[in-house]
Amino acid sequence: MNNGANRQRVQAGGILFLLFLANLLNFFDRTIPAIVIEPLREEYGLSDLQLGLLSAAFTLVYAVAGIPLGRLADTGARRKVLGWGLVVWSAFTGLNALAWNYASFFLLRLGVGVGEASYAPAANSLISDLYPANQRARAMGLYMLGLPLGLMLAFFTVGGMVKAFGSWRAPFVIAAVPGLVLSFLLFRIREPPRGESEEVRGTQAPVAHPIRRLLGIRTFLWLILSGVMMNFASYAGNAFLVPLLQRYFGLELVSAAVVTGFISGVTGLVGLSLGGLVADKLHARSERGRLIFGAASLLLGAVGTGLALFSGRASVPLFAGLFGLGWLGLYNYYTSVYPAIHDLVEPRLRATAVALYFAGMYLLGGALGPAVVGGLSDARTLAAMRAVGATEVTEEFKAAGLHDALYLVPLTLLLTALFIFLASRSFVADARRMSKALAVEDAGAGGAGEPPTRTAITG
């Protein structure tokens, strides 16, 4: 491999590392409220529905703002979208420490949602241009390691910050600083041309009716539905695992946060590292292999989380082990479904496709998951109270109500597995249709779309 190819490979790895770091901060910042949820509830006198609505409002704004920001990433400089997005979400994270009541905290979280909405479409678009199809699952797995590491870092440290400073506000201030620093590096990224890693790049001309074209891809619709169900489960689980461990198992905040860190963080390191390798190997053997692997993994997720809840108060380690096994299966979603979207969508529409996909999974999944589980928890709490003839809500009734409501997690993971399987049935035809369309466009352009040498990427 020549020196120029080596430099390009190092540059691709450097950009991927910066995207990983920003993704880590992304999930660290959005996880803080889930850890300080009980101090918030006690200070502001909130119900579980109100707590769920905090997460719902964040994800609603995240989803809606993501579509125009995704189009901006497809037509403008992605490094600017990434950099300014990080500035905005870091600044609003810090401002959360100044909230004086529930309404002000609620509104400041909306600002965080707008900033974070800029990130995923632009980052996914860059990764698809840095790495070819046969390496995207591994690259996506490394990028998505920011998710479990961000969660793990938050769950392992935020409780300690609250204890050390004596306030739930301290972690918000601390979290804002590294994001503002990292944004300067994102502004300096040298972007690859769109379609850099494709066998055939196709034309770069604007697409008429881009949303209509994307929604005409049958497999893409199944993947959106899978994202809705997966995000419902993951956001509900991550939002309420800490309070469940506190109420149902009697753990204090720091211990509950650390156990949740193992459940949702350590499992992600394994799932995203090994899952990306397995997904790429299966994709090399069969075009459907990656999605079949995803469907099987989500089935494991449903079984693991269901058994954890069914085990009751038998033991914290048993619950954590079973729920962690389920979350291990859930993480393989990212290394199977995300690369599949890139295989279905032409380069000039990828950021838009990711934004549209995220709009569905966050509007109908991420937003509804915590809100529905929170509302159901309140209803089940009242049912538990009335079942024994009591007239006052106690923490024991709240524990039972939340435990019952979380059975929605394995149910939605089971539906996720079904939708991924259905997507696998039409994937091959839709992916080949996209490749043929690019070849026709390239031929019509007189070879102008011929791709550059990719030895720097593939080795």
N, C-alpha and C positions, 0 to 999 in steps of 0.2 A: 504494500500500500504506500503511495507517495506521500510527501510531506503535506501537500495541499489537501489530500483526502483525510489525512490524520487531523489537520486543523479543523476541517468541517465536522468531523466526528466529535472532536472535543467541544466545538462550539455547540453542536446539537445537545451534547450531554450537559453543558453548562446552562443552556437555556432551560432544559428539562429540570435541572436542579433548582433554579430560581422559581420555576412554576410550582415545583413541589413545596418549597419553603412558603410561598404565598398561600398555597392550598392548606398547609399546616396552620398558618395564622387564621385563615378563613374559618376552619372548623374549631380552632381554639376559641376565637372570639364569639362565635355563635353558640358555643356550648356553655359559656359562663352562666347564663340565666338558669339553665337546667340544674346546675350544681347549687346555686344559692336560692333555689326555689322555695325551700322551707323558711329561711329567714325573710324572704320577700312576702310569703303568705302570712307570716306572723306579724310583720311590721305594718302591712297594708290591710290585713284582715280579708284575704282573698279566698275565693272558692277554687276548686280544681278546674272548673270551666274557665274562670278568669285567667288562671295560669296557662291553660291550654290556648286561650285566645292570644296570649303574648306571642307564642310560637307561630300561631296561625297568621297573625297580622304580618309578622316578619316574612313568612314564606309567601304570602299573597303579594306583597310588594316585590319580593325577590322574583317571583314568576312574571308579573306584569312588566316590570322594568326590564327584564331580561330580553324580551323580544326586540324592542328598538335598539338596545345595546348590542344584541347579537347582529342585527343588520349593520350597525355601525362598525362592528368588528369585521364583517365581510367586505365592507366598502372602504374602510379607513385604516389607519395605523393601529394594529393590535396592541403594540407596546404602550401607546398612549391610553387606550381603553383600560389596559391592565393597571398601569401606574396610577391614573387618576381614580380608578375604582378603589384601589388599596388605600389611597389617601383619604377618601370619603369614609370608607367603613371603619378605618382605624380612628379617625377623628370622632365619629359618632359613638364608637365603643367607649372612648374616654369620657365623652359627655354623659354617658349613662350613669356615671358616678354622681352626677349632679341632680339626678331625678329626685323630686320632692314628694311625688305621689304616684299612684298607679298610672294615671293618664299621661304624665310627663315621661315616665319610663316607657310606656307603650309607644308614644310618638317618637322617642329617640331610637327605639329599636327599628322603626320604619326606615330611618336614615341609614342604619347599618345594612338593612336589606337592599336598599338601592345601590349602595357601594358594592356589596358582594355579588349582586346580579350581573355586574359587568365582567366578572372574572371567568366563570366556567366556559361560556361560548368562545371567548377569545383564546383561552388556554387550550381548549380542545382543538380549535382550528390550527393553532401553531403546532401542536403535537402531530396532527395528521400530515403536516407538511415537512416535519422533521424526520418521520419514520415511515417506512413502507408498510403495506398491509400485513406482511408476515412477521412484523416486529411490533405492531401497535399494541397488542394486548400486554406485552411486557412493559413497553413504555408507559402505557396507561396505568398499569399496575404500580409502577414506580411513582408516577405522578399522584395517583390516588392513595399512596401511602401517607400522604398528608392528612387524609381523613382519620385513620386510626391513631396516628401519632399526635395529631392535633387534639383528638378526643382524650387520648391517654395522658398527654401533657396537662390538659385542663383538669381531668379528673384526679390526677396525682398531685397537682399543685394548688388549685384554686381553694380547696378546703383549708390547706395550710395557710394560704394568704389571708383568708377570712379570720382564721384563728389568731394569726400573728398580729394583724392590724386591728382586730376587734370589730370589723365592719365588712359587710358584703360588697361595699363600694370599691374597696382597694383593688381587686383583680381587674376591674374595667380600666382603671388608670394605667396599671402596669402593662396590660395587653396592648394598649394603643401605641406604645413607643416603638417596638420592633417593626410594626407595619409601616410606620412613617419612614423609617430608615430604609426598609427593603424597597419601597416605591421608587427611590432614586435609581436603584439598579435595574428595575423593570423598564424604566424610561430609556435605558441605554441598550436594550436588546436589539440585535441585528436580525430582522425578520427574514425567513426564507420566502421565496416567491410562492404564491398559492399554487398548489398542485405539484410542488417540487418532488414529492416522493411517489407520484403516480406513474404507472407504465405509459399512460397517455394522459396528458394534462388537460386537453380540451380548450375551448375558448374561455377568455376571461371577461367576455361581454356581459353586461347586466342581464339578469333573468327577469322576464315578465311574469307576474303573478307567482312569486316564489313560494308563498304559503300554500297556494293551491297545488303547485307541483309537488311539494313535499307530502301533503296529505293524500296525494294520489298513489303513494307507495304503500302497498298493503302491509308489508312487513313493518314499516315504520309505525303504522297505526297500532299494531300489536305490541310493539316495543314501548310506545307511549303508555298503553294500558298497563303493561308490566311495571313501568316506572311509577305510575299512580299507586299501584298496590304496594310496591316495595317501599316507596317513600312514606306511605301511610304507616307501615309497620316500623320502619327505622326511626322516623321522627317521634312517633308515639313512644316507642321503647326508650330512646335516648332522653326524651323529655321527662319520663316518669320513673326510670329505674332507680335513681337516687332517692326520691321520696318513698318509693315502694320498700326499699331496703331499710329506710329509717322507720317507717310506720309499721310495716308487716313483720320485719325481723328485729326491730329495736336497735339498729345500729346508729351511732352518732354520725354527724356530717362527714368528718374526715374519713372514717372507715367506709361509709356507704359510697363515697366518691371514689375511693381506691378500688373497692370491689367492682364498681361499675367500670373503672378504667381497665381492669383486666377483662371484663366481659366484652366491652365494645372497642378496646384499644389493642390489646395483645393479640386477640383473635384476628384483627384486621391485618396485622403485620404478617401473619402466616397466610391468611387468605389472599391478600393482594400480591405477596411475593411469589408464593408457589402457584397460586391460582393463575397468574399471568403466564407462567411457563407452561402449565398444563393446558391452558386455553389455546396458546399458540401451537403447541404440538398437535392437539386435536384438530385445530383448523387446518394444519398441514396435511392431515390424513383425510379429512372430510370437510367440505365447505360448511356443513351444518354442525360440525363437531363442537365448535365454541358455544353455540346456543344450546345444544343438548346438554353440555356440561353445566351451563348456567341453570337450566331447568332442574337438573338433578340436585344442584347445590341449594337452590331455593326450597326444594322439597325437604332436604335435610334441615334447612332453617326452620321450616314449619314444625317438623317433628321435634327438634331440639327445644325450641321455645315453648311448645305445647306441653312437653313432658316436664319442663322446669316449673311452669305454673301449676301443673297437676300435682307436683310433689309436695305442694303446700309448705308448711314450716318445718319440714323434716330436718333440713340443715342448710346453712348459707353456702358452704362449699358445693353441695349437691346442686342447689339452685344455680349458682354461678357457673358450674361446669356444664350443666345442660343448656342453660341460656347462652353461654359462650359458644358451645357447639353450634347452636342455631345461628348465632351471629357470624360464625366462621363461614357457614354456608351463604349467608346474606352477602358477605363481602365479595364472593365470586361473581355476583351480579355485575360489578363494575368492569371486571376483566373479560366478561363474555358479551355483555350488551353494548357497552360504550364503543368498542372497536367495530362491532357490527353496524352501528349507525354510520361510521365513516365509510364502510364498505358499500353502503347503500346510496350515499349522497355524494354528488359531485363536489369538487373542492370549493367552487365559488359559492356554495350554499351551506357549507358545513357549520359555520358559526350560527347561521339562522336556524338550521335544523336542530342544533343543540339547544338554542334558546327556546324554540317551539316545544321540543321534547321536555325541557325543564319547566316550561309554563304548565304543561299538563301534569307532570309529576309533582310539582310544588303546589299548584292551585288546588288540584283535586286530591293529592296525596299528602304532601308535607304539611299543608295548612289544615286539612281536615283531620289528620291523624291525632295530633295532640288535643284539638278542640273536641272531637267526637269522644275520644277516650276520657278526657276531662269531664265532659258532660255526663257520660255514662257512669263514671266514677261517682259523681255527685248523686245520680239516681240510685245506683246500687248501695251507696252509703245510707240513704234514706230507707231503702228496702230492708237492709240489714238491721237498722234501728227498729223499724216497725215489726219485723219478724219476731223480736223478743219482747215487744210491748213497751219499749223504752220511749221516752219523750225528748231526750236530749242527744245530740250528735256528739260522739266521743271519738278520740283518736283510733280506738279499736274498730269502730264502724267505718271510719275513713280508710283504714288499712284494708278491711275486707272489700270495700267498694272499689278501691283502686286495683286490687288483685283481680277481682272478677272482670273489670273493664279491660284489662290487658290481655284477655283471651282473644281480643280482636287482632293481636299481633300475629299469632300462628295462622289464623284464618286468612289474613291478607297475604301472608307469605305463600300460602298454598295457592292462592289465586295468581300470585306473581309467577310461580312455577308453570302454571297452566298457560298463561299468556306468552311466556318465553317459548314454550314448546310449540304453540301455534305459530309464532313468528318463525321458528326454524323450518316450518313446512313450506313457506313461501320465500325464504331468504335467498336461496340459490338463484331462482329466476329473477328476482328483483336486483340482486347484485350484478348479475350478468347483463341485465338490461341497462344498468347505469354504465358499465364498461363499454358496451357497444355504442351507446349514445355519445360518449366521450370520443370514441374512435371515429365516428362519423363527423363530429364537429372538428376534430383535429385534421381529418382528411380534407374537409371543406375549407379549412384555413390554410391549406397548402403546406402543412408541416410546421406551421408556426408554433404549434403547441408541443413540439418534440421535447421530451424531458431532458434535463441535464444528466450527466453521469452521477450515479448514486452510490459509488463505492464508499464514499465517506459515511454513508448511513448504514449500508448493509454489511460492510466489511467483507 
